[in-house]
Amino acid sequence: QVQLVESGGGLVQPGGSLRLSCAASGSLFSLYVMGWYRQAPGSQRELVARIISGGSTYYADSVKGRFTISRDNAKNTVYLQMDSLKPEDSAVYYCHALNIATNRADWGQGTQVTVSS
């Protein structure tokens, strides 16, 4: 099991930027596929971006070209750089860790991102 702690959410104006961080406890961080999901009120939780240990990434179409996911395996941390933010990006953002050896998934507690003028 891995403990995930997100930080970096907040209120930002449209067109602004935020960087989310997710620190993972435990060892063998490199075994985890790390992802960011988001959930807006009344909507299902959706995958925003995902990164594997080697650095390959996946992005939802809605964030391609604006968001960048990265990871620092030495610090057990994954980041989500969000640029050119839009009001529709407002949601609770959750960090997700999938252990590829055990197929176990863990979630962080979520961090609120609000894009509004």
C-alpha positions in Angstrom: 0.0 0.0 0.0 1.2 3.5 -0.8 0.1 6.7 0.9 -0.5 9.6 -1.5 -0.5 13.3 -0.4 -1.5 15.9 -3.0 -0.7 19.6 -2.8 -0.8 22.7 -5.0 -4.5 23.2 -5.7 -6.2 26.6 -5.3 -8.0 29.4 -7.1 -6.6 30.8 -10.3 -7.9 33.0 -13.0 -8.6 31.7 -16.5 -5.3 31.5 -18.5 -3.3 31.0 -15.3 -1.2 28.1 -14.2 -0.9 25.8 -11.2 1.4 22.9 -10.4 0.1 20.0 -8.4 2.4 17.6 -6.5 1.7 14.2 -5.2 4.2 12.7 -2.7 4.1 8.9 -2.3 5.2 7.0 0.8 6.8 3.6 0.8 9.4 2.0 -1.5 9.5 0.8 -5.0 7.9 4.0 -6.4 9.3 3.0 -9.8 6.8 0.1 -9.9 3.9 2.4 -10.0 2.1 3.9 -12.9 1.1 7.3 -11.6 -1.9 9.3 -12.8 -4.0 12.3 -12.1 -7.8 12.1 -12.3 -10.3 14.8 -11.7 -13.9 15.0 -10.7 -16.2 18.0 -11.1 -19.6 18.2 -9.3 -22.2 16.0 -10.9 -19.6 14.4 -13.2 -17.7 11.1 -13.2 -14.1 10.9 -12.2 -12.0 11.1 -15.4 -8.4 10.4 -16.2 -6.4 13.5 -16.9 -2.9 12.2 -17.4 -0.7 9.2 -16.7 3.0 8.4 -16.6 4.9 5.2 -16.3 8.2 4.7 -14.7 10.2 5.1 -17.9 8.5 8.4 -18.6 5.9 7.6 -21.3 2.8 9.7 -20.9 -0.8 9.8 -21.8 -3.1 12.8 -21.8 -6.8 13.2 -22.1 -7.7 15.2 -25.3 -9.1 18.0 -23.2 -5.8 18.8 -21.7 -3.3 18.0 -24.4 -0.9 20.8 -25.0 -1.8 22.6 -21.8 -1.0 20.1 -19.0 2.3 18.3 -18.4 2.8 15.3 -16.1 6.2 14.4 -14.8 7.7 12.3 -12.1 10.8 12.3 -9.9 11.5 8.7 -8.9 14.2 9.8 -6.5 11.7 11.9 -4.6 8.7 9.6 -4.9 6.8 12.5 -6.4 4.6 13.1 -9.4 3.7 16.5 -10.7 1.0 18.0 -12.9 1.9 21.3 -14.5 -1.4 23.0 -15.6 -1.1 25.9 -18.0 -3.7 28.0 -19.9 -6.3 26.9 -17.4 -10.0 27.1 -18.3 -13.1 27.3 -16.1 -14.0 23.8 -17.2 -10.8 22.5 -15.6 -12.3 23.3 -12.2 -12.5 20.0 -10.2 -11.1 18.0 -7.4 -7.9 16.5 -8.7 -6.8 13.1 -7.4 -3.5 11.4 -7.5 -3.6 7.7 -8.4 -1.0 5.0 -8.1 -1.2 1.6 -9.8 1.3 -1.0 -8.7 2.1 -3.0 -11.8 3.4 -6.0 -9.9 0.3 -6.5 -7.7 -2.3 -4.5 -9.7 -3.3 -2.7 -6.5 -4.5 0.9 -6.9 -4.4 3.7 -4.3 -5.8 7.2 -4.3 -4.9 10.4 -2.7 -7.4 12.6 -0.8 -7.8 15.1 -3.6 -7.0 18.8 -4.0 -9.5 21.4 -5.2 -8.7 23.4 -8.4 -10.9 26.3 -9.2 -10.5 28.4 -12.3 -12.6 31.6 -12.1 -12.3 35.3 -12.6 
